[in-house]
């Protein structure tokens, strides 16, 4: 009997050990998919959301805020002060505005962003939005968005945000809006840089891509209109639907319906619907779904409408999440796609028609005759793995071009841009029209071209004293544009073998030298890196001089000389043993530094933001201040970086020519960069796609309209003259 009891006890312990091991295994397997480092990303508004007005509070002026007792100088993200929530039921500094002082009536929502810093992984707080009648001492509306996390990033500033729908009933202009943080646990944390955005949203339930807006698509076999998408061969993808879920009305929605008209004559046609939901803040796919379509399911040789339905799980239906729908051709056959659509619906199914339907509303994982597999689990995005979104840049028709030259007034080709020493776009003359002119330095001459809207062509602007040698300028090494006086007219900053120059092209078409300095004098050394941009809130541009050891000086031009505004040192900018490249990102006042170690050949990049206090702060909070590498798409100093600003946004392009023309639009956040789009061109003549050439020089500028950037691209072949040299302009948006 004792032996039997002993065996039972041992069996119990053995089962307990096996169970514990299984639990540990499942935990780490689950964690592999779900434990993703949180990062505060830059604001990416959902589609259909428009900012009406934005308020930014950095907690530096206590007079404009309530509860100033919460202010602290212990730590801050910007400036010197932040708001400290010391324990349970403590409150942050409070944002307070009268309803009449904000665009309340014209807004539908308020989006609130705040940066948090904690020394503990556990944090529990709420972003509170309330509307109060101060005279009656009554709260008319109160709502709180809870932030409760057990793995909050420790000792790093991390952004959290919430969206509140604005109440409209019984709200008057004299009522007061209050926004604050309510600490509901004992953990101490700090808050800084509160951003309050009043927005308006246009919610919808349906999107249709009828392929008509994409003019590169073929017209040989449309279902509707004149175009359809033609997928020829394996692993081809149709133009899809890609938008934020905030575009839709998400209330009480249970299912995604997707569908398209499909045509194929092949009896073994094999394609797949793909539906992805992306968490843009974490850069991960939180839901990946597929349904296979085979020609055995429908009649070939005619247009057939194929429907599918996917469950819209509540945990994925967040306005900031992004949804992607597309069709993937799985074998070598040809498939035509038209009228791709998606809609969100509630419990009822209102689909009708005699077309074949994949009924997946039950959302039960199963294998069908078409090979259907359904699953929902997060997958880490690898940004260097296609398919990327494709953004098409349309050619702008410009008269008066000949090869890679602009035709002069006499009807003859002017300077060959492909052989010019330097080409730069800037508002050098007639600044009031706010359009960029093309400045060309070639064969000891300074040439200027401007666009005439009435004639849809560029014309040369005669410059009286345009010989560079007449200004004692020889062997130009560097050309920058800079607005030294804030009059919207750009000047030229030039470096030669022996001196630096500041040139101005006057409206009377005369060139004058405003300033000159010999190399290695006044701090203008031979090996410095130079950035000329606007780092301040005033209209004047500044010069940033960066030494090889990372020391820097910021200068402003005043009374015929350069005056030092700030100076400092950024260790990551040390270039003594590296090849280094700097690029300034407009509006955000950030500097991207990319360098390659000359011994190991390894590349790395850092991003710094210029603060109002005159210092550069690292944007990357993890990985020792360095951006995360990204496989084959890791940034290199040999890359060309192009940034331009329109009325609505700032875009950053990266051109890599390691083995082909690889132009991508990227977005920088607190961890590194994300590939937003791969760029291609359309509406060009014959085979004159800039991607087909050995060399393509890109010069961005607002040539045609103010605040509407375009790309001037000069394409040429040097080794094999298969295509003619060509000068083209493309829309940048």
C-alpha positions as CSV (number, residue, x, y, z in Angstrom):
1,X,0.0,0.0,0.0
2,X,2.8,2.4,0.9
3,X,4.6,1.6,-2.4
4,X,1.3,2.4,-4.3
5,X,1.0,5.7,-2.5
6,X,4.6,6.5,-3.3
7,X,4.0,5.8,-7.0
8,X,0.9,8.1,-6.9
9,X,2.9,10.9,-5.3
10,X,5.7,10.6,-7.9
11,X,3.2,10.5,-10.7
12,X,1.6,13.6,-9.3
13,X,4.9,15.5,-9.2
14,X,5.8,14.3,-12.7
15,X,2.5,15.6,-14.1
16,X,3.0,18.9,-12.2
17,X,6.5,19.3,-13.7
18,X,5.3,18.5,-17.2
19,X,2.4,20.9,-16.8
20,X,4.7,23.7,-15.6
21,X,7.1,23.0,-18.5
22,X,4.3,23.2,-21.0
23,X,3.1,26.5,-19.5
24,X,6.6,28.0,-19.7
25,X,6.9,26.8,-23.3
26,X,3.5,28.2,-24.3
27,X,4.3,31.5,-22.5
28,X,7.5,32.0,-24.5
29,X,5.9,30.9,-27.7
30,X,3.1,33.4,-27.1
31,X,5.6,36.1,-26.1
32,X,7.5,35.5,-29.3
33,X,4.5,36.8,-31.2
34,X,3.1,39.3,-28.8
35,X,5.9,40.9,-26.8
36,X,6.8,43.9,-29.0
37,X,8.7,46.9,-27.7
38,X,6.4,49.9,-27.5
39,X,7.6,53.1,-29.2
40,X,6.1,56.5,-29.3
41,X,5.8,57.3,-33.0
42,X,5.2,60.6,-34.8
43,X,1.6,61.5,-35.4
44,X,0.1,59.8,-38.4
45,X,-3.5,60.9,-38.7
46,X,-6.1,58.3,-39.8
47,X,-7.4,58.8,-43.3
48,X,-10.5,61.1,-43.3
49,X,-9.2,63.0,-40.3
50,X,-8.3,66.7,-40.7
51,X,-6.6,68.9,-38.1
52,X,-8.7,72.1,-37.5
53,X,-6.4,73.5,-34.8
54,X,-3.5,72.3,-32.7
55,X,-2.3,73.3,-29.2
56,X,1.1,72.4,-27.9
57,X,2.0,72.8,-24.2
58,X,5.6,72.1,-23.0
59,X,4.8,73.0,-19.4
60,X,7.4,75.8,-19.5
61,X,4.8,78.6,-18.7
62,X,2.8,77.9,-15.6
63,X,0.7,81.0,-16.0
64,X,-1.3,79.3,-18.8
65,X,-1.9,76.1,-16.9
66,X,-3.8,74.9,-13.8
67,X,-2.4,72.9,-10.9
68,X,1.2,74.3,-11.4
69,X,2.2,72.5,-8.1
70,X,2.7,69.4,-10.2
71,X,5.5,71.0,-12.2
72,X,9.0,69.5,-11.7
73,X,12.5,70.2,-12.8
74,X,13.8,66.7,-12.0
75,X,13.5,65.5,-15.6
76,X,12.0,66.8,-18.9
77,X,11.7,65.8,-22.5
78,X,12.1,69.4,-23.7
79,X,12.9,72.6,-21.9
80,X,13.4,72.5,-18.1
81,X,10.1,71.4,-16.6
82,X,7.6,68.6,-16.8
83,X,4.6,67.4,-14.8
84,X,5.2,64.9,-12.0
85,X,2.5,62.6,-10.8
86,X,3.9,61.3,-7.5
87,X,1.4,58.7,-6.4
88,X,-2.2,57.4,-6.4
89,X,-4.8,60.0,-7.1
90,X,-2.3,62.7,-8.0
91,X,-3.1,64.9,-11.0
92,X,-0.9,66.5,-13.7
93,X,-0.7,70.1,-14.7
94,X,-4.0,70.8,-16.4
95,X,-4.7,72.2,-19.9
96,X,-7.6,74.6,-19.6
97,X,-9.4,76.5,-22.4
98,X,-12.8,78.1,-22.8
99,X,-14.9,76.5,-25.5
100,X,-15.1,79.8,-27.4
101,X,-11.3,79.8,-27.7
102,X,-11.1,76.5,-29.6
103,X,-12.7,75.3,-32.8
104,X,-15.3,73.3,-30.9
105,X,-18.3,73.7,-33.2
106,X,-16.3,72.8,-36.4
107,X,-14.6,69.7,-34.8
108,X,-15.9,66.2,-34.3
109,X,-13.1,64.9,-32.1
110,X,-10.1,65.9,-30.0
111,X,-6.9,63.9,-30.2
112,X,-4.7,64.1,-27.2
113,X,-1.0,63.1,-27.2
114,X,1.4,63.2,-24.2
115,X,4.9,61.9,-23.6
116,X,5.4,59.8,-20.4
117,X,8.5,58.8,-18.5
118,X,8.5,56.2,-15.7
119,X,11.1,54.2,-13.7
120,X,8.7,51.3,-13.3
121,X,7.3,48.9,-15.9
122,X,3.9,49.1,-14.2
123,X,1.9,52.3,-15.0
124,X,-1.8,53.0,-14.5
125,X,-3.2,56.4,-15.4
126,X,-6.0,58.0,-17.4
127,X,-6.1,60.8,-19.9
128,X,-9.1,62.8,-18.8
129,X,-11.2,65.1,-21.0
130,X,-13.9,67.1,-19.3
131,X,-16.2,70.1,-20.0
132,X,-17.3,72.2,-17.0
133,X,-19.7,75.0,-16.2
134,X,-17.4,76.9,-13.9
135,X,-20.1,79.3,-12.7
136,X,-22.5,76.5,-11.8
137,X,-19.6,74.4,-10.5
138,X,-20.9,71.5,-12.6
139,X,-19.2,68.9,-14.8
140,X,-21.2,68.6,-18.0
141,X,-19.0,65.9,-19.6
142,X,-16.3,63.7,-18.2
143,X,-14.4,60.8,-20.0
144,X,-11.2,59.1,-19.3
145,X,-9.0,56.9,-21.4
146,X,-7.1,54.4,-19.2
147,X,-3.5,53.6,-19.8
148,X,-2.7,50.4,-17.9
149,X,0.5,48.6,-18.8
150,X,2.7,46.0,-17.1
151,X,5.6,46.4,-19.5
152,X,5.9,50.1,-20.0
153,X,9.3,51.2,-21.5
154,X,11.5,52.1,-18.5
155,X,13.4,55.4,-18.3
156,X,12.5,56.5,-21.8
157,X,10.1,59.1,-23.0
158,X,7.2,57.3,-24.7
159,X,4.1,58.8,-26.4
160,X,0.6,57.7,-25.6
161,X,-2.5,59.2,-27.1
162,X,-6.3,59.1,-27.0
163,X,-9.2,60.3,-29.1
164,X,-12.5,61.7,-27.6
165,X,-15.6,62.4,-29.5
166,X,-16.7,65.9,-28.6
167,X,-20.1,66.2,-26.9
168,X,-22.3,68.8,-28.6
169,X,-25.5,69.1,-26.5
170,X,-25.8,71.9,-23.9
171,X,-22.2,73.0,-24.5
172,X,-21.7,76.8,-24.6
173,X,-18.9,79.2,-25.4
174,X,-18.3,80.2,-21.7
175,X,-17.9,76.5,-20.6
176,X,-14.3,75.3,-19.9
177,X,-12.4,72.4,-21.4
178,X,-10.0,70.6,-19.1
179,X,-7.4,68.0,-20.1
180,X,-5.2,66.3,-17.5
181,X,-3.7,63.0,-16.4
182,X,-5.0,61.2,-13.3
183,X,-2.6,58.8,-11.7
184,X,-4.6,55.8,-10.4
185,X,-1.7,53.8,-9.0
186,X,1.3,54.3,-6.6
187,X,3.8,54.5,-9.4
188,X,5.5,57.8,-9.9
189,X,5.8,59.1,-13.5
190,X,6.4,62.3,-15.5
191,X,4.5,63.9,-18.4
192,X,5.7,66.4,-20.9
193,X,4.9,68.0,-24.3
194,X,1.1,67.7,-24.3
195,X,-0.4,68.0,-27.8
196,X,-4.1,68.7,-28.2
197,X,-5.5,68.5,-31.7
198,X,-9.1,69.4,-32.6
199,X,-10.0,67.4,-35.7
200,X,-12.9,66.6,-38.0
201,X,-13.5,63.1,-39.3
202,X,-15.5,61.9,-42.2
203,X,-16.4,58.3,-41.4
204,X,-17.4,55.9,-44.2
205,X,-18.3,52.2,-44.5
206,X,-17.3,51.5,-48.1
207,X,-14.2,52.0,-50.4
208,X,-14.0,51.1,-54.1
209,X,-10.9,51.0,-56.2
210,X,-12.2,51.0,-59.8
211,X,-8.6,51.2,-61.2
212,X,-9.6,54.2,-63.3
213,X,-7.3,56.7,-61.4
214,X,-4.2,54.7,-62.2
215,X,-3.3,55.6,-65.7
216,X,-0.5,53.1,-66.2
217,X,-3.0,50.2,-66.1
218,X,-4.0,48.5,-69.4
219,X,-7.2,49.3,-71.2
220,X,-7.5,46.0,-73.0
221,X,-10.0,44.2,-70.8
222,X,-11.9,46.4,-68.3
223,X,-15.0,45.3,-66.4
224,X,-16.1,48.9,-65.9
225,X,-14.7,52.1,-67.1
226,X,-11.6,51.8,-69.4
227,X,-9.0,50.2,-67.2
228,X,-8.4,47.1,-65.1
229,X,-5.4,45.5,-63.3
230,X,-3.5,42.8,-65.2
231,X,-1.5,40.3,-63.2
232,X,0.9,38.4,-65.5
233,X,2.9,35.7,-63.7
234,X,3.6,34.5,-60.2
235,X,3.8,36.9,-57.2
236,X,2.2,39.8,-58.9
237,X,0.0,42.1,-56.8
238,X,-2.9,44.3,-57.9
239,X,-3.2,48.0,-56.8
240,X,-5.0,47.6,-53.5
241,X,-6.8,49.6,-50.8
242,X,-4.6,50.9,-48.1
243,X,-6.0,53.2,-45.4
244,X,-6.5,53.8,-41.7
245,X,-9.5,52.2,-40.0
246,X,-10.3,55.6,-38.7
247,X,-11.6,56.3,-42.2
248,X,-14.5,54.0,-41.5
249,X,-17.5,54.1,-39.2
250,X,-16.4,51.4,-36.8
251,X,-19.5,51.4,-34.5
252,X,-21.1,47.9,-34.1
253,X,-19.2,46.6,-37.1
254,X,-18.7,42.8,-37.2
255,X,-17.4,41.8,-40.6
256,X,-15.2,43.0,-43.5
257,X,-16.7,42.3,-46.9
258,X,-14.2,42.3,-49.7
259,X,-14.8,41.6,-53.4
260,X,-13.7,42.1,-56.9
261,X,-14.5,41.3,-60.5
262,X,-12.1,38.7,-61.8
263,X,-11.4,37.4,-65.3
264,X,-9.2,34.5,-66.3
265,X,-9.2,32.1,-69.2
266,X,-6.9,29.6,-67.4
267,X,-8.4,26.5,-65.9
268,X,-5.7,26.4,-63.2
269,X,-5.8,30.0,-62.2
270,X,-4.8,30.5,-58.6
271,X,-5.0,33.8,-56.7
272,X,-5.5,35.0,-53.1
273,X,-7.3,37.7,-51.3
274,X,-5.1,39.3,-48.6
275,X,-6.5,41.4,-45.8
276,X,-3.9,42.8,-43.3
277,X,-4.4,45.0,-40.2
278,X,-1.3,46.9,-39.1
279,X,-0.7,48.5,-35.7
280,X,1.2,51.6,-36.9
281,X,2.5,52.5,-33.5
282,X,4.3,49.1,-33.0
283,X,4.9,48.5,-36.7
284,X,3.4,45.0,-36.6
285,X,0.7,43.1,-38.4
286,X,-2.0,42.3,-35.8
287,X,-4.2,40.4,-38.2
288,X,-3.3,38.6,-41.4
289,X,-6.0,36.9,-43.4
290,X,-6.2,35.1,-46.7
291,X,-8.7,33.3,-48.9
292,X,-7.6,31.4,-52.0
293,X,-9.5,31.7,-55.3
294,X,-9.2,29.0,-57.9
295,X,-10.7,28.7,-61.3
296,X,-12.4,25.5,-60.2
297,X,-14.7,27.7,-58.1
298,X,-16.1,29.7,-61.1
299,X,-16.5,29.7,-64.8
300,X,-13.4,30.9,-66.7
301,X,-13.4,33.2,-69.8
302,X,-15.9,35.7,-68.3
303,X,-16.0,38.3,-65.6
304,X,-17.1,36.9,-62.2
305,X,-17.6,38.7,-59.0
306,X,-15.9,36.9,-56.1
307,X,-16.9,37.9,-52.5
308,X,-15.2,37.0,-49.2
309,X,-16.1,37.9,-45.7
310,X,-13.7,38.2,-42.7
311,X,-14.7,38.7,-39.1
312,X,-13.9,42.2,-37.8
313,X,-12.7,41.4,-34.3
314,X,-13.2,44.2,-31.8
315,X,-9.6,44.2,-30.5
316,X,-8.4,45.1,-34.0
317,X,-10.9,47.8,-34.9
318,X,-8.9,50.8,-33.7
319,X,-8.9,54.1,-35.7
320,X,-5.1,54.2,-35.7
321,X,-4.7,50.7,-37.2
322,X,-4.2,50.5,-40.9
323,X,-5.9,48.1,-43.2
324,X,-4.5,46.7,-46.5
325,X,-6.5,44.8,-49.1
326,X,-5.0,43.4,-52.3
327,X,-5.0,40.3,-54.6
328,X,-1.9,38.1,-55.0
329,X,-1.4,36.0,-58.2
330,X,0.0,32.7,-57.0
331,X,1.0,31.0,-60.3
332,X,2.2,31.9,-63.8
333,X,-1.2,32.5,-65.3
334,X,-2.8,35.8,-66.3
335,X,-5.6,37.4,-64.2
336,X,-7.5,40.6,-64.7
337,X,-8.9,42.5,-61.7
338,X,-11.4,45.3,-61.6
339,X,-13.6,47.1,-59.0
340,X,-11.9,45.9,-55.9
341,X,-13.9,47.0,-52.8
342,X,-14.1,46.7,-49.1
343,X,-16.9,47.5,-46.7
344,X,-17.6,47.1,-43.0
345,X,-21.0,45.8,-41.9
346,X,-22.8,44.8,-38.8
347,X,-24.3,41.4,-37.9
348,X,-26.7,41.2,-40.9
349,X,-25.5,40.0,-44.2
350,X,-27.0,42.0,-47.1
351,X,-24.9,40.4,-49.9
352,X,-26.9,39.3,-52.9
353,X,-26.4,38.0,-56.4
354,X,-25.6,34.7,-58.1
355,X,-21.8,35.0,-58.0
356,X,-19.7,32.5,-56.1
357,X,-19.3,33.3,-52.4
358,X,-16.6,32.2,-49.9
359,X,-18.7,32.1,-46.8
360,X,-16.2,32.8,-44.0
361,X,-18.3,34.6,-41.5
362,X,-18.0,31.8,-39.0
363,X,-14.2,32.5,-38.8
364,X,-13.4,28.9,-38.0
365,X,-9.9,27.8,-39.0
366,X,-10.3,25.2,-41.7
367,X,-9.0,23.9,-45.0
368,X,-11.3,24.2,-48.0
369,X,-11.2,22.8,-51.5
370,X,-9.6,26.1,-52.5
371,X,-6.9,25.7,-49.9
372,X,-8.3,28.4,-47.6
373,X,-6.4,29.0,-44.4
374,X,-7.6,31.5,-41.7
375,X,-5.6,32.7,-38.8
376,X,-5.1,35.8,-36.6
377,X,-1.8,36.3,-35.0
378,X,0.7,39.2,-34.9
379,X,3.7,39.0,-37.2
380,X,6.6,41.3,-37.0
381,X,6.9,43.4,-40.1
382,X,10.2,43.2,-42.0
383,X,10.2,46.5,-43.9
384,X,12.7,45.3,-46.5
385,X,10.5,42.5,-47.7
386,X,7.9,43.3,-50.4
387,X,5.2,43.9,-51.3
388,X,5.6,47.6,-50.6
389,X,3.0,50.2,-51.4
390,X,3.8,51.7,-54.8
391,X,3.5,55.4,-55.2
392,X,3.4,56.6,-58.8
393,X,4.9,60.0,-59.7
394,X,3.2,61.4,-62.8
395,X,5.2,63.3,-65.4
396,X,4.5,67.0,-65.9
397,X,4.4,68.1,-69.5
398,X,6.9,70.9,-70.0
399,X,7.6,72.5,-73.4
400,X,11.0,73.5,-74.6
401,X,13.2,70.6,-73.6
402,X,15.8,69.0,-75.8
403,X,17.5,65.9,-74.5
404,X,18.9,66.9,-71.1
405,X,18.8,70.6,-71.9
406,X,16.3,73.4,-71.8
407,X,15.8,75.3,-75.0
408,X,16.9,79.0,-75.0
409,X,15.0,81.9,-76.5
410,X,16.8,81.5,-79.8
411,X,15.5,78.0,-80.2
412,X,18.8,76.3,-79.5
413,X,19.5,73.8,-76.7
414,X,21.2,75.4,-73.7
415,X,23.6,73.9,-71.3
416,X,23.5,70.1,-71.1
417,X,22.3,69.6,-67.5
418,X,23.8,66.1,-67.3
419,X,27.3,67.7,-67.7
420,X,26.8,70.7,-65.4
421,X,29.0,71.1,-62.3
422,X,26.1,72.0,-60.0
423,X,22.4,72.4,-60.2
424,X,20.3,73.8,-57.4
425,X,16.7,75.0,-57.1
426,X,15.8,78.1,-55.1
427,X,13.8,81.3,-55.1
428,X,16.7,83.4,-56.2
429,X,14.9,86.3,-58.0
430,X,11.3,87.7,-58.0
431,X,10.7,86.2,-54.6
432,X,7.1,87.4,-54.4
433,X,5.9,84.6,-56.7
434,X,7.3,82.0,-54.2
435,X,8.4,79.6,-57.0
436,X,11.9,78.1,-57.3
437,X,14.2,78.9,-60.2
438,X,16.9,76.6,-61.6
439,X,20.4,77.7,-61.0
440,X,23.1,76.0,-63.1
441,X,26.9,76.3,-62.6
442,X,28.7,75.1,-65.7
443,X,31.9,76.0,-67.6
444,X,32.6,79.1,-65.4
445,X,29.0,80.4,-65.9
446,X,26.1,81.0,-63.6
447,X,22.8,80.4,-65.5
448,X,19.3,80.9,-64.3
449,X,16.0,79.5,-65.6
450,X,12.4,80.3,-64.5
451,X,9.1,78.8,-65.5
452,X,6.4,80.7,-67.5
453,X,3.0,79.3,-66.7
454,X,1.4,81.0,-69.7
455,X,3.8,79.2,-72.1
456,X,4.2,76.0,-70.0
457,X,8.0,76.2,-70.4
458,X,11.2,77.3,-68.8
459,X,13.1,80.3,-70.1
460,X,16.6,81.4,-69.4
461,X,17.1,84.6,-67.3
462,X,19.9,86.8,-68.7
463,X,22.5,87.5,-65.9
464,X,24.8,90.5,-66.7
465,X,27.9,89.4,-64.8
466,X,27.4,85.7,-64.7
467,X,31.1,84.6,-65.2
468,X,32.2,83.1,-62.0
469,X,35.8,84.1,-62.7
470,X,34.8,87.7,-62.7
471,X,34.0,87.3,-58.9
472,X,37.3,85.4,-58.4
473,X,35.5,82.1,-58.0
474,X,37.3,79.0,-59.4
475,X,36.9,75.3,-58.9
476,X,33.5,75.2,-57.1
477,X,33.3,72.3,-54.6
478,X,30.0,73.0,-52.9
479,X,26.8,75.0,-53.5
480,X,24.0,75.7,-51.0
481,X,21.0,78.0,-51.0
482,X,20.3,80.1,-48.0
483,X,17.9,83.0,-47.2
484,X,20.1,85.2,-45.0
485,X,17.6,88.1,-44.4
486,X,14.2,86.5,-44.3
487,X,12.9,88.2,-47.5
488,X,12.0,84.8,-49.1
489,X,14.8,85.4,-51.7
490,X,17.6,82.8,-51.6
491,X,21.3,83.5,-51.8
492,X,24.1,81.2,-52.9
493,X,26.7,79.9,-50.4
494,X,29.7,78.6,-52.4
495,X,32.8,76.7,-51.3
496,X,35.9,76.6,-53.5
497,X,39.5,75.2,-53.1
498,X,40.6,78.4,-51.3
499,X,37.6,80.3,-50.0
500,X,33.9,80.5,-49.1
501,X,31.5,83.0,-50.8
502,X,28.1,84.4,-50.3
503,X,26.5,85.5,-53.6
504,X,23.2,87.3,-54.3
505,X,21.4,87.5,-57.6
506,X,19.5,90.7,-57.6
507,X,16.2,91.3,-59.4
508,X,18.1,93.6,-61.8
509,X,19.9,90.4,-62.9
510,X,23.2,91.5,-61.4
511,X,25.4,89.2,-59.2
512,X,27.2,90.6,-56.2
513,X,29.5,89.0,-53.6
514,X,28.1,89.8,-50.1
515,X,30.8,88.0,-48.1
516,X,34.0,86.1,-48.7
517,X,36.3,84.2,-46.3
518,X,39.5,82.3,-47.0
519,X,39.7,78.7,-46.1
520,X,40.6,78.0,-42.4
521,X,39.7,81.4,-41.2
522,X,36.9,82.6,-39.0
523,X,36.1,79.0,-38.2
524,X,35.4,78.1,-41.8
525,X,37.8,75.2,-42.0
526,X,38.5,73.1,-45.0
527,X,37.0,69.8,-43.7
528,X,33.8,71.1,-42.1
529,X,30.3,69.9,-43.1
530,X,27.8,72.7,-43.9
531,X,24.0,72.7,-43.5
532,X,22.1,75.8,-44.5
533,X,18.5,75.7,-43.2
534,X,16.1,77.4,-40.9
535,X,16.6,76.1,-37.4
536,X,14.6,78.9,-35.7
537,X,11.1,80.3,-35.6
538,X,12.1,83.5,-37.5
539,X,12.2,83.8,-41.3
540,X,16.0,83.8,-41.6
541,X,18.1,80.7,-42.4
542,X,21.2,79.8,-40.5
543,X,24.5,78.0,-41.2
544,X,25.4,75.0,-39.2
545,X,29.2,74.2,-39.3
546,X,30.1,70.7,-38.2
547,X,33.7,69.8,-37.4
548,X,35.1,66.2,-37.9
549,X,35.1,65.7,-34.2
550,X,31.4,66.4,-33.9
551,X,31.7,70.0,-32.5
552,X,29.3,72.4,-34.2
553,X,28.5,76.1,-34.4
554,X,25.3,77.7,-35.6
555,X,25.7,81.1,-37.3
556,X,23.4,83.9,-38.6
557,X,24.3,86.5,-41.2
558,X,23.9,90.1,-40.0
559,X,25.6,93.3,-41.0
560,X,27.9,91.7,-43.5
561,X,29.3,89.1,-41.2
562,X,28.4,85.8,-39.5
563,X,27.4,85.9,-35.8
564,X,27.5,82.8,-33.6
565,X,24.1,81.9,-32.1
566,X,24.8,78.5,-30.5
567,X,27.6,75.9,-30.3
568,X,28.0,72.5,-28.9
569,X,29.1,68.9,-29.6
570,X,27.4,65.8,-30.8
571,X,29.6,62.8,-30.3
572,X,27.7,60.7,-32.8
573,X,28.7,63.2,-35.5
574,X,32.4,62.3,-35.2
575,X,33.6,61.5,-38.7
576,X,37.3,61.0,-38.1
577,X,37.3,57.3,-39.1
578,X,34.0,57.3,-41.1
579,X,32.4,58.3,-44.4
580,X,29.6,60.6,-43.3
581,X,26.5,62.3,-44.8
582,X,24.1,64.8,-43.2
583,X,20.6,65.6,-44.3
584,X,18.2,68.2,-42.8
585,X,14.5,67.4,-42.5
586,X,12.3,70.5,-42.9
587,X,9.6,71.6,-40.4
588,X,10.8,69.1,-37.8
589,X,14.2,70.7,-37.6
590,X,15.9,67.3,-37.5
591,X,19.3,66.3,-38.8
592,X,19.8,62.7,-40.1
593,X,23.4,61.6,-39.9
594,X,24.4,58.4,-41.8
595,X,28.0,57.1,-41.6
596,X,30.0,54.1,-42.6
597,X,33.0,52.8,-40.7
598,X,36.0,52.8,-43.1
599,X,37.5,49.7,-41.5
600,X,34.5,47.4,-40.8
601,X,32.3,48.9,-43.6
602,X,29.3,48.8,-41.3
603,X,26.7,51.6,-41.5
604,X,24.8,53.3,-38.8
605,X,22.6,56.3,-38.5
606,X,21.4,58.8,-35.9
607,X,18.7,61.4,-35.8
608,X,18.8,64.6,-33.7
609,X,16.3,67.3,-33.2
610,X,17.2,71.0,-32.6
611,X,15.6,72.4,-29.4
612,X,14.6,76.0,-28.6
613,X,17.4,76.0,-26.0
614,X,20.0,75.7,-28.7
615,X,21.0,72.0,-28.3
616,X,20.6,68.9,-30.4
617,X,18.6,66.0,-28.8
618,X,18.7,62.4,-29.9
619,X,15.3,61.3,-31.3
620,X,16.2,57.6,-31.1
621,X,15.5,56.6,-27.5
622,X,16.7,53.0,-27.7
623,X,19.7,51.1,-29.2
624,X,22.2,53.6,-27.6
625,X,20.7,56.5,-29.7
626,X,21.2,54.7,-33.0
627,X,18.5,53.8,-35.5
628,X,17.6,50.2,-36.0
629,X,19.1,48.5,-39.1
630,X,16.8,47.3,-41.7
631,X,18.4,44.6,-43.8
632,X,19.2,45.5,-47.4
633,X,17.4,48.8,-47.0
634,X,19.7,50.1,-44.2
635,X,20.6,53.7,-44.8
636,X,24.1,54.4,-46.2
637,X,26.1,57.6,-46.6
638,X,26.2,57.0,-50.4
639,X,22.4,57.3,-50.5
640,X,20.8,60.5,-51.8
641,X,18.3,62.0,-49.4
642,X,15.6,64.3,-50.7
643,X,13.1,66.1,-48.5
644,X,10.5,68.6,-49.5
645,X,7.6,70.3,-47.8
646,X,4.1,70.8,-49.2
647,X,1.2,72.6,-47.6
648,X,0.2,69.4,-45.8
649,X,3.2,67.3,-45.1
650,X,7.0,66.8,-45.2
651,X,8.3,63.8,-47.2
652,X,11.7,62.2,-47.1
653,X,12.9,60.2,-50.1
654,X,16.0,57.9,-50.2
655,X,17.7,57.0,-53.5
656,X,20.1,54.0,-53.4
657,X,22.1,53.0,-56.5
658,X,24.1,50.1,-55.2
659,X,22.8,47.8,-57.9
660,X,19.7,49.5,-59.3
661,X,17.6,52.6,-59.1
662,X,15.9,52.2,-55.8
663,X,13.8,55.2,-54.8
664,X,11.7,54.9,-51.6
665,X,9.7,57.2,-49.4
666,X,10.6,56.6,-45.7
667,X,9.2,57.8,-42.4
668,X,11.5,58.3,-39.4
669,X,10.2,57.5,-35.9
670,X,11.8,57.0,-32.5
671,X,13.3,53.6,-33.4
672,X,14.5,54.1,-36.9
673,X,12.8,54.3,-40.2
674,X,9.8,52.7,-42.0
675,X,9.5,52.2,-45.7
676,X,6.3,54.0,-46.6
677,X,6.3,53.6,-50.4
678,X,8.5,52.5,-53.2
679,X,8.4,55.1,-55.9
680,X,8.0,54.6,-59.7
681,X,7.2,56.9,-62.6
682,X,4.3,57.1,-65.0
683,X,3.2,59.1,-68.1
684,X,6.8,59.3,-69.5
685,X,7.4,58.8,-73.2
686,X,8.5,55.5,-74.8
687,X,11.0,53.9,-72.4
688,X,12.2,57.1,-70.7
689,X,11.6,55.9,-67.2
690,X,14.3,57.4,-65.0
691,X,14.7,53.9,-63.4
692,X,16.1,52.6,-66.7
693,X,19.1,54.9,-66.9
694,X,22.6,54.5,-65.5
695,X,22.5,57.9,-64.0
696,X,19.5,60.0,-62.8
697,X,20.1,63.3,-61.0
698,X,17.1,64.4,-58.9
699,X,16.6,68.1,-58.0
700,X,13.5,68.9,-56.0
701,X,11.8,72.3,-56.2
702,X,8.6,74.3,-56.2
703,X,9.0,75.1,-59.9
704,X,5.4,75.3,-61.0
705,X,3.3,76.5,-58.0
706,X,4.1,77.6,-54.4
707,X,4.2,74.8,-51.9
708,X,3.6,72.1,-54.6
709,X,7.0,70.3,-54.9
710,X,8.1,68.6,-58.1
711,X,11.1,66.6,-59.0
712,X,13.4,67.6,-61.9
713,X,15.2,64.4,-63.1
714,X,18.1,64.5,-65.5
715,X,18.7,61.0,-66.9
716,X,21.7,59.8,-69.0
717,X,23.7,56.7,-69.9
718,X,27.4,56.8,-70.0
719,X,28.5,53.2,-70.8
720,X,25.7,52.0,-73.0
721,X,23.8,54.6,-74.9
722,X,20.6,52.6,-75.2
723,X,18.3,55.5,-74.4
724,X,18.5,59.2,-75.2
725,X,19.4,61.6,-72.5
726,X,16.3,63.3,-71.1
727,X,15.2,66.1,-68.8
728,X,11.8,65.5,-67.2
729,X,9.7,66.9,-64.4
730,X,7.4,64.7,-62.1
731,X,4.8,65.6,-59.5
732,X,6.1,64.9,-56.1
733,X,2.6,64.2,-54.6
